[in-house]
């Protein structure tokens, strides 16, 4: 990790990402990624990429040191829901990391995509080719990757404009008594644990999760969640905030006591987007994984 520091000397009131991309070797996308990871500070405080900087501000950034890496194609099976010349939609299994990261440069979805597709968009560099959004390692379900930069830019714009819709299924601890709800609470990095997110007013971003109760059990509730925003760990952090953590989520709650779920019970069941070339609105569905179905059956049979 290399720490870099800059002092804003000129008279300006620009967004942080625009200022750094214009005055340093960092691209605007790279600045936004670093800011999302809580690695950019203005005057000692964690800053958003949209923060405005003014004359005299001290900007510091913990930039991961570049290391030469070869992200190699690997013959890893993929559950492909849809594929054409522009996009590929995958039903990601539990335990698969989406893209390589320090200490984990193989057995990821990117390694599998490189073997299957040969060509992927290059906007996110060699580490994240084709990747326009992510889901967590132990979250299953729909994720789209892009095969060229035009498609990548189009889907990224839809995510930014909230016209790309994502629906999740989850089981949470405890009984939610109302059928529908909206959690409208900003999310930021937990200052005591940089790998966790939490609802906080400081250094946070707006986050909204809509939920609908599908089924109630004595000890849990089966939900459908629709994301209005797409923050890191959004559903997991929001459910923790309302005291109904996602079952099996030992980062925000506890392991599941009824079976080994191998992490959070969270499934990206539906993805709707506008095709970047044809303009057609397309919706993709990923069936519930077997472990999820098994847990539902266990919960339905529990009396107490």
C-alpha positions as a LaTeX table, in Angstrom:
\begin{tabular}{lrrr}
\hline
Residue & $x$ (\AA) & $y$ (\AA) & $z$ (\AA) \\
\hline
Unk1 & 0.00 & 0.00 & 0.00 \\
Unk2 & 1.49 & 3.35 & $-1.04$ \\
Unk3 & 0.21 & 6.59 & 0.48 \\
Unk4 & 0.07 & 9.60 & $-1.80$ \\
Unk5 & $-0.76$ & 13.16 & $-0.81$ \\
Unk6 & $-1.74$ & 16.22 & $-2.84$ \\
Unk7 & $-2.51$ & 19.81 & $-1.82$ \\
Unk8 & $-5.15$ & 21.66 & $-3.83$ \\
Unk9 & $-3.25$ & 24.78 & $-4.86$ \\
Unk10 & $-5.37$ & 26.28 & $-7.61$ \\
Unk11 & $-8.63$ & 28.12 & $-7.10$ \\
Unk12 & $-11.23$ & 25.43 & $-7.73$ \\
Unk13 & $-14.41$ & 23.84 & $-6.44$ \\
Unk14 & $-14.43$ & 20.60 & $-8.39$ \\
Unk15 & $-15.64$ & 17.13 & $-7.58$ \\
Unk16 & $-12.91$ & 15.05 & $-6.01$ \\
Unk17 & $-12.92$ & 12.42 & $-8.77$ \\
Unk18 & $-12.72$ & 15.04 & $-11.51$ \\
Unk19 & $-9.94$ & 16.95 & $-9.76$ \\
Unk20 & $-7.76$ & 13.88 & $-9.17$ \\
Unk21 & $-8.29$ & 12.46 & $-12.66$ \\
Unk22 & $-7.22$ & 15.83 & $-14.13$ \\
Unk23 & $-4.21$ & 16.37 & $-11.86$ \\
Unk24 & $-2.83$ & 12.90 & $-11.15$ \\
Unk25 & $-2.15$ & 9.65 & $-12.97$ \\
Unk26 & $-5.36$ & 8.14 & $-11.55$ \\
Unk27 & $-8.34$ & 7.68 & $-13.86$ \\
Unk28 & $-11.75$ & 8.93 & $-12.77$ \\
Unk29 & $-13.03$ & 5.36 & $-12.56$ \\
Unk30 & $-10.06$ & 4.40 & $-10.40$ \\
Unk31 & $-10.66$ & 7.37 & $-8.09$ \\
Unk32 & $-14.32$ & 6.35 & $-7.71$ \\
Unk33 & $-13.31$ & 2.77 & $-6.89$ \\
Unk34 & $-10.81$ & 3.92 & $-4.27$ \\
Unk35 & $-13.36$ & 6.30 & $-2.75$ \\
Unk36 & $-15.97$ & 3.52 & $-2.59$ \\
Unk37 & $-13.40$ & 1.44 & $-0.71$ \\
Unk38 & $-12.88$ & 4.27 & 1.81 \\
Unk39 & $-9.27$ & 4.84 & 0.76 \\
Unk40 & $-9.34$ & 8.56 & $-0.12$ \\
Unk41 & $-9.23$ & 11.24 & 2.57 \\
Unk42 & $-9.71$ & 15.01 & 2.43 \\
Unk43 & $-8.22$ & 16.83 & 5.40 \\
Unk44 & $-8.01$ & 13.54 & 7.26 \\
Unk45 & $-11.62$ & 12.45 & 6.74 \\
Unk46 & $-12.89$ & 9.72 & 4.42 \\
Unk47 & $-14.24$ & 11.40 & 1.29 \\
Unk48 & $-16.79$ & 10.54 & $-1.37$ \\
Unk49 & $-15.85$ & 10.77 & $-5.03$ \\
Unk50 & $-18.53$ & 13.46 & $-5.38$ \\
Unk51 & $-17.07$ & 15.61 & $-2.57$ \\
Unk52 & $-16.07$ & 19.13 & $-3.60$ \\
Unk53 & $-12.45$ & 20.16 & $-3.02$ \\
Unk54 & $-11.28$ & 23.73 & $-2.55$ \\
Unk55 & $-7.97$ & 25.59 & $-2.36$ \\
Unk56 & $-5.83$ & 24.38 & 0.54 \\
Unk57 & $-7.47$ & 20.97 & 0.94 \\
Unk58 & $-5.08$ & 18.10 & 1.61 \\
Unk59 & $-6.03$ & 14.98 & $-0.31$ \\
Unk60 & $-4.42$ & 11.70 & 0.68 \\
Unk61 & $-4.97$ & 8.29 & $-0.81$ \\
Unk62 & $-3.93$ & 4.78 & 0.17 \\
Unk63 & $-3.24$ & 3.39 & $-3.28$ \\
Unk64 & $-2.67$ & $-0.37$ & $-3.48$ \\
Unk65 & 0.71 & $-0.94$ & $-5.05$ \\
Unk66 & 0.50 & $-2.19$ & $-8.59$ \\
Unk67 & 1.98 & $-5.59$ & $-9.14$ \\
Unk68 & 2.31 & $-7.38$ & $-12.41$ \\
Unk69 & $-0.39$ & $-9.98$ & $-12.56$ \\
Unk70 & $-1.48$ & $-12.37$ & $-15.21$ \\
Unk71 & $-5.18$ & $-13.04$ & $-14.92$ \\
Unk72 & $-5.36$ & $-16.36$ & $-16.68$ \\
Unk73 & $-8.33$ & $-18.02$ & $-18.35$ \\
Unk74 & $-9.50$ & $-21.06$ & $-16.38$ \\
Unk75 & $-11.84$ & $-23.81$ & $-17.48$ \\
Unk76 & $-14.39$ & $-23.26$ & $-14.72$ \\
Unk77 & $-18.01$ & $-24.19$ & $-15.53$ \\
Unk78 & $-20.47$ & $-21.29$ & $-15.74$ \\
Unk79 & $-24.25$ & $-21.40$ & $-15.40$ \\
Unk80 & $-25.09$ & $-19.09$ & $-18.33$ \\
Unk81 & $-28.59$ & $-17.60$ & $-18.32$ \\
Unk82 & $-28.09$ & $-15.58$ & $-21.53$ \\
Unk83 & $-25.31$ & $-14.68$ & $-23.94$ \\
Unk84 & $-24.84$ & $-12.70$ & $-27.15$ \\
Unk85 & $-22.13$ & $-10.55$ & $-28.74$ \\
Unk86 & $-22.53$ & $-7.77$ & $-26.14$ \\
Unk87 & $-23.42$ & $-9.27$ & $-22.78$ \\
Unk88 & $-23.36$ & $-12.49$ & $-20.81$ \\
Unk89 & $-25.61$ & $-13.10$ & $-17.80$ \\
Unk90 & $-24.38$ & $-15.62$ & $-15.24$ \\
Unk91 & $-26.11$ & $-17.40$ & $-12.36$ \\
Unk92 & $-23.18$ & $-17.10$ & $-9.95$ \\
Unk93 & $-22.78$ & $-19.93$ & $-7.45$ \\
Unk94 & $-22.07$ & $-19.54$ & $-3.75$ \\
Unk95 & $-18.38$ & $-19.25$ & $-2.90$ \\
Unk96 & $-17.28$ & $-17.80$ & $-6.25$ \\
Unk97 & $-15.51$ & $-14.44$ & $-6.10$ \\
Unk98 & $-16.48$ & $-12.15$ & $-8.97$ \\
Unk99 & $-13.04$ & $-10.76$ & $-9.84$ \\
Unk100 & $-9.41$ & $-11.22$ & $-8.77$ \\
Unk101 & $-8.01$ & $-9.20$ & $-5.87$ \\
Unk102 & $-4.74$ & $-9.20$ & $-3.92$ \\
Unk103 & $-4.16$ & $-12.69$ & $-2.59$ \\
Unk104 & $-6.84$ & $-14.18$ & $-4.81$ \\
Unk105 & $-5.93$ & $-14.15$ & $-8.50$ \\
Unk106 & $-7.53$ & $-17.42$ & $-9.61$ \\
Unk107 & $-10.78$ & $-19.41$ & $-9.47$ \\
Unk108 & $-12.87$ & $-16.26$ & $-9.90$ \\
Unk109 & $-15.74$ & $-15.54$ & $-12.27$ \\
Unk110 & $-13.39$ & $-13.36$ & $-14.34$ \\
Unk111 & $-10.99$ & $-16.30$ & $-14.81$ \\
Unk112 & $-13.92$ & $-18.40$ & $-16.01$ \\
Unk113 & $-15.22$ & $-15.64$ & $-18.31$ \\
Unk114 & $-11.81$ & $-15.16$ & $-19.91$ \\
Unk115 & $-11.78$ & $-18.85$ & $-20.84$ \\
Unk116 & $-15.35$ & $-18.84$ & $-22.11$ \\
Unk117 & $-15.58$ & $-15.47$ & $-23.86$ \\
Unk118 & $-12.05$ & $-14.62$ & $-24.99$ \\
Unk119 & $-13.03$ & $-10.94$ & $-25.29$ \\
Unk120 & $-14.36$ & $-8.74$ & $-22.48$ \\
Unk121 & $-14.66$ & $-4.98$ & $-22.05$ \\
Unk122 & $-11.45$ & $-3.32$ & $-20.91$ \\
Unk123 & $-12.86$ & $-0.35$ & $-19.00$ \\
Unk124 & $-12.01$ & $-1.80$ & $-15.59$ \\
Unk125 & $-8.53$ & $-3.01$ & $-16.59$ \\
Unk126 & $-6.95$ & $-6.44$ & $-16.39$ \\
Unk127 & $-8.28$ & $-7.25$ & $-12.93$ \\
Unk128 & $-11.96$ & $-6.65$ & $-13.66$ \\
Unk129 & $-12.51$ & $-7.08$ & $-17.40$ \\
Unk130 & $-16.17$ & $-7.04$ & $-18.31$ \\
Unk131 & $-17.31$ & $-6.46$ & $-14.74$ \\
Unk132 & $-19.87$ & $-3.67$ & $-14.47$ \\
Unk133 & $-21.35$ & $-4.62$ & $-11.07$ \\
Unk134 & $-20.60$ & $-7.14$ & $-8.35$ \\
Unk135 & $-22.29$ & $-9.46$ & $-5.91$ \\
Unk136 & $-20.59$ & $-10.83$ & $-2.82$ \\
Unk137 & $-18.70$ & $-14.13$ & $-2.76$ \\
Unk138 & $-21.41$ & $-15.96$ & $-0.81$ \\
Unk139 & $-24.34$ & $-14.28$ & $-2.57$ \\
Unk140 & $-25.72$ & $-16.28$ & $-5.48$ \\
Unk141 & $-27.61$ & $-15.38$ & $-8.63$ \\
Unk142 & $-27.80$ & $-12.98$ & $-11.57$ \\
Unk143 & $-24.81$ & $-10.92$ & $-12.62$ \\
Unk144 & $-24.15$ & $-9.41$ & $-16.05$ \\
Unk145 & $-20.72$ & $-8.99$ & $-17.67$ \\
Unk146 & $-19.99$ & $-6.99$ & $-20.82$ \\
Unk147 & $-18.01$ & $-8.13$ & $-23.84$ \\
Unk148 & $-17.12$ & $-4.70$ & $-25.22$ \\
Unk149 & $-16.71$ & $-1.13$ & $-23.99$ \\
Unk150 & $-19.88$ & 0.13 & $-25.67$ \\
Unk151 & $-22.00$ & $-2.40$ & $-23.81$ \\
Unk152 & $-20.11$ & $-1.72$ & $-20.57$ \\
Unk153 & $-20.74$ & 2.02 & $-20.76$ \\
Unk154 & $-24.43$ & 1.48 & $-21.55$ \\
Unk155 & $-25.06$ & $-0.90$ & $-18.64$ \\
Unk156 & $-23.01$ & 1.27 & $-16.25$ \\
Unk157 & $-25.18$ & 4.23 & $-17.23$ \\
Unk158 & $-28.33$ & 2.24 & $-16.50$ \\
Unk159 & $-27.00$ & 1.33 & $-13.06$ \\
Unk160 & $-26.16$ & 4.98 & $-12.41$ \\
Unk161 & $-29.60$ & 6.13 & $-13.59$ \\
Unk162 & $-31.36$ & 3.34 & $-11.65$ \\
Unk163 & $-32.97$ & 1.93 & $-14.80$ \\
Unk164 & $-31.27$ & $-1.45$ & $-14.32$ \\
Unk165 & $-33.42$ & $-3.28$ & $-11.76$ \\
Unk166 & $-32.24$ & $-5.97$ & $-9.35$ \\
Unk167 & $-34.39$ & $-8.21$ & $-7.18$ \\
Unk168 & $-33.06$ & $-10.40$ & $-4.37$ \\
Unk169 & $-34.52$ & $-13.19$ & $-2.27$ \\
Unk170 & $-33.36$ & $-13.56$ & 1.32 \\
Unk171 & $-34.29$ & $-15.11$ & 4.65 \\
Unk172 & $-33.82$ & $-12.86$ & 7.66 \\
Unk173 & $-33.77$ & $-13.59$ & 11.37 \\
Unk174 & $-36.98$ & $-12.89$ & 13.30 \\
Unk175 & $-40.51$ & $-12.05$ & 12.29 \\
Unk176 & $-41.23$ & $-8.90$ & 10.26 \\
Unk177 & $-44.86$ & $-8.09$ & 11.00 \\
Unk178 & $-45.63$ & $-5.65$ & 8.15 \\
Unk179 & $-45.96$ & $-6.99$ & 4.61 \\
Unk180 & $-44.04$ & $-4.25$ & 2.82 \\
Unk181 & $-41.43$ & $-1.68$ & 3.77 \\
Unk182 & $-38.76$ & 0.73 & 2.63 \\
Unk183 & $-35.44$ & 1.09 & 4.42 \\
Unk184 & $-34.16$ & 4.57 & 3.54 \\
Unk185 & $-30.92$ & 4.92 & 5.47 \\
Unk186 & $-27.44$ & 6.06 & 4.30 \\
Unk187 & $-24.62$ & 3.54 & 4.30 \\
Unk188 & $-20.89$ & 4.11 & 4.81 \\
Unk189 & $-17.80$ & 2.20 & 5.88 \\
Unk190 & $-17.79$ & 1.06 & 9.49 \\
Unk191 & $-14.85$ & 3.01 & 10.99 \\
Unk192 & $-14.12$ & 0.13 & 13.36 \\
Unk193 & $-14.12$ & $-2.53$ & 10.64 \\
Unk194 & $-13.26$ & $-1.44$ & 7.09 \\
Unk195 & $-14.68$ & $-4.68$ & 5.67 \\
Unk196 & $-18.15$ & $-3.90$ & 7.00 \\
Unk197 & $-20.72$ & $-1.29$ & 6.05 \\
Unk198 & $-23.14$ & 0.36 & 8.45 \\
Unk199 & $-25.95$ & 2.89 & 8.53 \\
Unk200 & $-24.28$ & 6.17 & 9.42 \\
Unk201 & $-24.56$ & 9.85 & 8.57 \\
Unk202 & $-20.79$ & 10.30 & 8.32 \\
Unk203 & $-19.03$ & 9.59 & 5.01 \\
Unk204 & $-22.12$ & 7.76 & 3.76 \\
Unk205 & $-24.13$ & 7.48 & 0.58 \\
Unk206 & $-27.90$ & 7.36 & 0.16 \\
Unk207 & $-29.25$ & 3.82 & 0.20 \\
Unk208 & $-32.80$ & 2.57 & $-0.26$ \\
Unk209 & $-34.04$ & $-1.01$ & $-0.06$ \\
Unk210 & $-37.67$ & $-1.99$ & $-0.68$ \\
Unk211 & $-38.84$ & $-5.30$ & 0.78 \\
Unk212 & $-41.92$ & $-7.49$ & 0.55 \\
Unk213 & $-42.71$ & $-10.43$ & 2.83 \\
Unk214 & $-43.12$ & $-13.68$ & 0.89 \\
Unk215 & $-43.52$ & $-16.05$ & 3.82 \\
Unk216 & $-43.28$ & $-15.99$ & 7.62 \\
Unk217 & $-41.92$ & $-18.66$ & 9.94 \\
Unk218 & $-41.70$ & $-18.81$ & 13.72 \\
Unk219 & $-38.06$ & $-17.80$ & 13.72 \\
Unk220 & $-37.50$ & $-16.09$ & 10.37 \\
Unk221 & $-39.02$ & $-14.19$ & 7.45 \\
Unk222 & $-38.63$ & $-14.91$ & 3.74 \\
Unk223 & $-38.30$ & $-11.64$ & 1.80 \\
Unk224 & $-38.07$ & $-10.23$ & $-1.68$ \\
Unk225 & $-35.87$ & $-7.13$ & $-1.78$ \\
Unk226 & $-35.68$ & $-4.56$ & $-4.58$ \\
Unk227 & $-32.68$ & $-2.28$ & $-4.70$ \\
Unk228 & $-33.27$ & 1.37 & $-5.50$ \\
Unk229 & $-29.55$ & 2.02 & $-4.97$ \\
Unk230 & $-26.66$ & $-0.42$ & $-5.19$ \\
Unk231 & $-24.30$ & 0.14 & $-2.26$ \\
Unk232 & $-21.77$ & $-2.39$ & $-1.03$ \\
Unk233 & $-23.46$ & $-4.94$ & 1.27 \\
Unk234 & $-26.64$ & $-2.84$ & 1.06 \\
Unk235 & $-29.23$ & $-5.51$ & 1.92 \\
Unk236 & $-26.98$ & $-7.07$ & 4.56 \\
Unk237 & $-26.29$ & $-3.72$ & 6.27 \\
Unk238 & $-29.91$ & $-2.54$ & 6.04 \\
Unk239 & $-31.30$ & $-5.76$ & 7.51 \\
Unk240 & $-28.80$ & $-5.54$ & 10.35 \\
Unk241 & $-29.96$ & $-1.94$ & 10.92 \\
Unk242 & $-33.61$ & $-2.98$ & 11.42 \\
Unk243 & $-32.53$ & $-5.85$ & 13.71 \\
Unk244 & $-33.38$ & $-8.57$ & 11.21 \\
Unk245 & $-29.95$ & $-9.65$ & 9.91 \\
Unk246 & $-29.73$ & $-11.95$ & 6.93 \\
Unk247 & $-29.66$ & $-15.54$ & 8.14 \\
Unk248 & $-26.22$ & $-17.14$ & 8.01 \\
Unk249 & $-24.46$ & $-13.76$ & 7.68 \\
Unk250 & $-21.69$ & $-14.02$ & 10.27 \\
Unk251 & $-20.30$ & $-10.63$ & 9.25 \\
Unk252 & $-23.50$ & $-8.81$ & 10.22 \\
Unk253 & $-25.19$ & $-11.44$ & 12.38 \\
Unk254 & $-24.57$ & $-15.10$ & 13.24 \\
Unk255 & $-24.15$ & $-18.39$ & 11.38 \\
Unk256 & $-27.41$ & $-20.16$ & 10.62 \\
Unk257 & $-28.30$ & $-22.55$ & 13.50 \\
Unk258 & $-30.42$ & $-24.88$ & 11.35 \\
Unk259 & $-27.97$ & $-25.90$ & 8.62 \\
Unk260 & $-24.62$ & $-24.89$ & 7.16 \\
Unk261 & $-25.52$ & $-22.16$ & 4.66 \\
Unk262 & $-21.85$ & $-21.31$ & 3.97 \\
Unk263 & $-22.51$ & $-17.62$ & 4.48 \\
Unk264 & $-25.45$ & $-15.28$ & 4.00 \\
Unk265 & $-28.75$ & $-16.56$ & 2.62 \\
Unk266 & $-29.03$ & $-14.03$ & $-0.19$ \\
Unk267 & $-29.85$ & $-14.67$ & $-3.85$ \\
Unk268 & $-29.97$ & $-12.24$ & $-6.79$ \\
Unk269 & $-33.08$ & $-13.76$ & $-8.32$ \\
Unk270 & $-33.92$ & $-11.24$ & $-11.04$ \\
Unk271 & $-32.10$ & $-8.72$ & $-13.24$ \\
Unk272 & $-33.78$ & $-6.34$ & $-15.68$ \\
Unk273 & $-31.82$ & $-4.22$ & $-18.16$ \\
Unk274 & $-32.12$ & $-2.55$ & $-21.53$ \\
Unk275 & $-29.99$ & $-4.33$ & $-24.12$ \\
Unk276 & $-27.13$ & $-1.99$ & $-25.14$ \\
Unk277 & $-27.57$ & $-2.65$ & $-28.89$ \\
Unk278 & $-31.18$ & $-3.64$ & $-29.53$ \\
Unk279 & $-32.80$ & $-1.39$ & $-26.91$ \\
Unk280 & $-34.98$ & $-4.30$ & $-25.81$ \\
Unk281 & $-35.94$ & $-4.49$ & $-22.13$ \\
Unk282 & $-34.81$ & $-7.91$ & $-20.91$ \\
Unk283 & $-35.45$ & $-9.68$ & $-17.61$ \\
Unk284 & $-33.40$ & $-12.65$ & $-16.42$ \\
Unk285 & $-34.29$ & $-15.05$ & $-13.61$ \\
Unk286 & $-32.02$ & $-17.30$ & $-11.55$ \\
Unk287 & $-33.77$ & $-20.15$ & $-9.70$ \\
Unk288 & $-33.22$ & $-20.51$ & $-5.97$ \\
Unk289 & $-30.13$ & $-22.60$ & $-5.20$ \\
Unk290 & $-30.69$ & $-25.96$ & $-3.54$ \\
Unk291 & $-29.34$ & $-24.92$ & $-0.13$ \\
Unk292 & $-31.87$ & $-22.05$ & $-0.06$ \\
Unk293 & $-34.75$ & $-24.39$ & $-0.91$ \\
Unk294 & $-33.57$ & $-26.82$ & 1.77 \\
Unk295 & $-33.51$ & $-24.10$ & 4.42 \\
Unk296 & $-37.02$ & $-23.01$ & 3.47 \\
Unk297 & $-38.25$ & $-26.59$ & 3.99 \\
Unk298 & $-36.52$ & $-26.80$ & 7.37 \\
Unk299 & $-38.10$ & $-23.53$ & 8.49 \\
Unk300 & $-41.57$ & $-24.57$ & 7.29 \\
Unk301 & $-41.40$ & $-27.70$ & 9.47 \\
Unk302 & $-40.21$ & $-25.94$ & 12.63 \\
Unk303 & $-42.89$ & $-25.55$ & 15.28 \\
Unk304 & $-40.79$ & $-23.34$ & 17.59 \\
\hline
\end{tabular}
